[in-house]
Amino acid sequence: MPQIHFIFVSIILSSLFLAASAIECYQCESVYEEGCGYIFDSEEHFKVNCDYKAPPRYIQKLVENANATACMKRVYKEHSVTKYLRSCYYGDVNDTNIGCRMDPSMADVHDVRCYVCDDEDYCNAAPTFSTHTNWWSIFGSLLMFILTAKILNIQCSMAFV
């Protein structure tokens, strides 16, 4: 029986570890970096840990939590030029009215499209949102499968005794 308690504690601790890890996103602007446009070059220097990034100043008072909740890719036109912005996303991923808000100081901005993803790190690449394998999810699922099989095996062997 103590073995089962150890297994359950291990499962709980591993799930807490997975839940506590911050999301990592690409952060760049096509205005400043050539590889940040429609043709995206997923360079290492575009990668950021969102735990260390503050929300933009124009939404800081509007979001309840100052921690990033997802990744974002914003496409917009300014003076008839299409621009791309990739960054950490702050706010509710199901209600993007605040988190996808444009900086009010930007003039002549049109056709704003905002894509939010929280399914894996660096999901705000282009043109498809999911280009990287989330190895932690695969490892966690495999671990859960093995532990569940072990628990069922222990319980079945105890039932026949």
Disulfide bonds with the S-S distance in Angstrom:
Cys25-Cys71 1.94
Cys28-Cys36 2.05
Cys50-Cys88 2.04
Cys100-Cys114 1.95
Cys117-Cys123 1.97
